[in-house]
Amino acid sequence: MTQVENVDYTAKSSEGQPVFFEAERLRFFRPLNSARRELVAACLRALFDRLHGPTADYAHNLTREALRELLFPVVRDYQSFAAEEGGDDELSAPEADDPHVLVSMVIRALLTDGWLEQFADRTGLVTAFRFSRPGKLFAEALWSLDRPSRSRQRNMRGCRNALEAALSERGDAHDLVDAYEYAEKVIEDLTDGIDYFQELVRHLMQEASARNQWADFGEFLERFRRDYSKQLTIENPTSNRQAIVQKLESLRLVPESKFKRMEQQLRDVAHWAVKEHTGASVYDWLLNRIEDIVDAACQSKQPAFLRAMDTYLKRVNGLALQSMMLRSGQTRHAYLATIQKLAESSEEEQDRLLTHVGQFLAPAEVRLLDPASFKLKTATQRRKAVTVSIRPRPSREERLAAAVARAEAEAFSIPNEEVAQRIRADLRVFQHPIRVSAMPTATARDLIRAMQAVEAARSDGGADLVVKKLPTRLENEFYSGNDYEIALKK
């Protein structure tokens, strides 16, 4: 791929202020305000996926023929999507009914209004296409809306680990910048979650039908399993806040030599921080910014995220209960069906139907319970019930028996880590594998250790031990079974 030339995209007004709508960007959003705006948005998503998506082909530039082949299926699928309020424009002209002509119109509109730009492909000696810088940024926003988050939910831990790296002897300014970026991504993830739940609630209010909402609820469950469960546990800002604050305090107390080195490095690698910082030191400003971001995540964003999730779950729960009640009512009686039929019938039909229903309701019999069948409990009965419900305190003999039973259980319980450590020490002393049949059984603890040796060697505590089953059997006065050989891994 040819080297992209450096282009200055920042325009300045006569007063020196940056101006966006100037030159080729004068009508930048015109394609997205046309009658076929949905088609244009779909074309921009397809272009971004081809040029910068996960399956982008970076080995070949996008020529005019390849661009037409890419956009033609999209135009054919979205050709019927036209907004009535878009007005008359070139994309709604009569000749735009032909998909091939419409593809050419879309390409021309994107080039004219600054979304795409042409450049010379020196390898193939042809003209190729690419996004302009603002076109790429806005197209990425459209492309990202319908895609799941690519965050691995490690930003909080990443911030903490980056601060730990900055504290080490080889720590430098890049570690501090990484910690700042991780902290910003924590806020972004929580904000995306809040927006997601608010959008689900809006969708729920617009289409208050349980049948249409189960797909959204299924997507929420998948996101909760993949992302939100981590945000509420290992990535919880509240649980990681104390560790991050402690590391920030340690960084504020670094030796003067390291402080000067980090300050100089920050001024070299973080030009944005040099422009935005307040105070004498960029180093101190960056540490304060990280702490402010983490505090904001704990005090505002995390509670707002939980409230948004709770609101959505309550709405879905209410909709599900309402649906169940309606379905239960329809199966128990035909009142709802009758009311619906009345609403759809004419006036004469309503009179006939109501007369028919009234004949069945007239002989209805209402029975009341006999008040004499209800008896209130006396004060003695209520006091006795309270006395029985209170758990009696154990006696001294019962507590002593429980303590003896617990001591007996602990006396014949040896942790696997202790058994594995003892086996490991014997192997280093004897310098050869040990058989279970050769292990001592003189005392009760030795016997338990021998019976537990294979289990301990195969557990996590014996990860460096190898267990081999032997063809011979183990026979002694206490137990019998297969014999095993235990050795250290080589």
C-alpha angles and dihedrals in degrees: 000000000000122000112264113235118236109255126188107229096174112100121194130209123225088266091053096253119135114258124197104183099064137113111347091359093059091108098021097149096042094105090054090050095052128103090261096048093135090056092049091050091050091050091051091051091050092048093050092048090052096046104032109006128109091273096041116148104228093171095071131045121230107258124192093260092049090048092054092048090050096049100039097078090046093050091047092052096045099035093104093053104098127153116226094213094053094094126208117325138143093272091058096049118124093252089058089079088083108082093214092053091045091054089055090048093051092049091048092049093050091049095046096049097046104258095113133029134194127232136175116263100212092189097058095023090231137113114266133190133228138162119273112236095260090040091056093049095050093041089053089055091054091045094049096052095076097037127087119251114275093206114123090206094241098115097106092048089042090056091049093047092047091053089049089052090050089055093055122093092257094045117129141176093279089067091055092049089049090052090051092050092048090051091051090051090054089061090045093052093049092046091050089051092051092049091047094054093044089053090050090051091050090050090048092053093047095050105028094185123120091210091062095043104057092080090055090046091051090052089050091053091051091049091047091053093046104036118357096054088061092046089056096045126021093009094045108134091213094057093046097041098086093051092049093048091051091052091048090053090050090051090053088057099050118132118277093249093056091044092055092045092051092045092054092046092050091053088053101044104028106052091159090059091051089056097043103038124106123208131030100296129057088195094059092042092054092049090050091049092052090050092048091051093049090048091050090050091052100040104037116005099046094048090045090050091052092047092051091050091047092050092052094047091049091051092049091046091051091048091049092049091048091050092049092049092050092048091047091050092051092053095046100047141001098233095112092046090050093050091048091049090049091052091053096044131087122252095262091047090050092054092049093047094047091050090051093049091046091059089061095043096048098073092048111134123213117204126192128204118252109255089215089068090068115083125182119221118250122239090256092054092048091049091049091051091052091048093052093047093057112090109238118238113251116250124240091259092052092050090048092050091050091050092050091049091050092049091050091051092049093046091063097040120093120179116242090234091060093049092048091049091052091049091048091052092049091050092053091049098046095037092213137077119285126226120216090227089059095053116108120260100180096120134033092253091050090051093049090046091053093047090048097043098097093046092049093048091052095047127088090267090062098047091134094052128091122210120203124187113227126212091234125084131234115235127177139138093273106045144341133218146114118328120234137196121218124199140161118264113256 
